[in-house]
Amino acid sequence: MYKFIFAAMTAVLATPVYASTVYYVDIVNTSANDVVSFEVASAGSDRFHSVLLGNAPLQGGGEAATIAIRKGDDDGCRRDLRIGFSDGRVLTHRGFDICHYRTYHAERYLRTQTAEVDKP
């Protein structure tokens, strides 16, 4: 009996614990062009990874999609976002707070000073 309890406790202690939280952010494409790519990176890291929006682009004019972004214990709430549009523009928004904001409007950030826009 004691061997079983010891073995069970050892197995539990040996299992890695992932203490991350998932935040859901609604992406609203209020621009005139379709969003064809959406990427996320920890703030300042430039290690972007694609967040799939489905099989079709996110249509301009207000179409929305919800994405899940995982936050670990040591990477904070800030994320850099990179959005590719069908006209070739690429918007990079630095320091978006996933813990505070639930919605991201693509067109609104095209006009802010925290956004960098590469034009074709």
C-alpha positions in Angstrom: 0.0 0.0 0.0 2.8 2.4 0.9 4.6 1.6 -2.3 1.6 2.5 -4.3 1.1 5.8 -2.6 4.8 6.6 -3.0 4.7 5.7 -6.7 1.6 7.8 -7.2 3.2 10.8 -5.5 6.4 10.4 -7.4 4.5 10.4 -10.7 2.6 13.5 -9.8 5.7 15.4 -8.7 7.5 14.3 -11.9 4.7 15.7 -14.1 5.5 19.2 -15.5 3.1 21.8 -14.5 2.1 24.3 -17.1 0.8 27.4 -15.3 -0.2 29.4 -18.4 -3.4 31.3 -19.0 -5.2 31.6 -22.3 -6.6 34.9 -23.3 -9.1 35.3 -26.0 -9.0 38.4 -28.2 -11.6 39.3 -30.8 -9.9 40.6 -34.0 -12.2 43.0 -35.9 -11.2 43.9 -39.4 -12.5 47.4 -39.8 -10.2 48.2 -42.6 -11.2 48.2 -46.3 -8.8 45.3 -47.1 -8.9 41.7 -46.1 -6.6 40.4 -43.4 -4.6 37.6 -44.9 -2.2 36.8 -42.0 -2.1 37.5 -38.2 1.0 36.8 -36.1 1.8 37.2 -32.4 5.1 37.4 -30.5 6.1 38.2 -26.9 6.7 42.0 -26.8 10.1 42.9 -28.1 11.1 39.4 -29.1 10.4 39.5 -32.9 9.7 35.7 -32.7 6.3 35.9 -34.4 4.2 32.8 -34.9 1.1 32.6 -37.0 -2.3 32.5 -35.5 -4.7 30.8 -37.9 -7.8 32.7 -38.9 -9.3 29.8 -40.7 -9.2 28.9 -44.4 -10.3 32.3 -45.7 -9.1 35.8 -45.1 -10.8 38.0 -42.6 -13.0 40.2 -44.8 -12.7 44.0 -44.6 -15.6 46.1 -43.4 -16.1 44.5 -39.9 -15.7 40.7 -40.1 -14.4 39.4 -36.8 -12.7 36.3 -35.5 -11.6 35.2 -32.0 -8.0 34.0 -31.4 -6.5 32.4 -28.4 -3.2 33.7 -27.0 -1.3 31.8 -24.3 0.4 33.8 -21.5 3.1 32.1 -19.5 4.3 33.0 -16.0 7.4 34.8 -17.3 6.3 36.5 -20.5 3.9 39.2 -19.3 0.8 40.6 -20.8 2.3 42.6 -23.7 2.4 41.1 -27.2 3.6 42.4 -30.5 1.0 41.8 -33.3 1.8 41.6 -37.0 -1.1 41.8 -39.5 -0.9 41.2 -43.2 -3.5 42.8 -45.5 -4.5 41.8 -49.0 -3.1 45.0 -50.5 0.4 44.1 -49.3 0.5 46.3 -46.2 1.9 44.8 -43.0 0.9 46.4 -39.7 3.1 45.8 -36.7 1.5 46.8 -33.4 4.0 46.8 -30.5 3.0 46.2 -26.9 -0.7 45.2 -27.2 -1.9 44.2 -23.7 -3.8 40.9 -23.9 -4.6 41.0 -20.2 -6.4 44.3 -20.4 -8.0 44.4 -23.9 -10.4 41.9 -25.3 -10.9 43.4 -28.8 -8.5 44.5 -31.5 -9.7 46.7 -34.3 -7.2 46.5 -37.2 -8.0 49.9 -38.9 -7.9 51.9 -35.7 -4.3 50.9 -35.1 -3.2 51.8 -38.6 -3.4 55.4 -37.4 -1.7 55.2 -34.1 1.9 56.0 -33.2 2.5 52.5 -31.7 2.0 50.9 -35.1 4.5 50.4 -37.9 3.1 50.0 -41.4 5.2 48.6 -44.2 3.7 49.6 -47.6 4.2 47.6 -50.8 
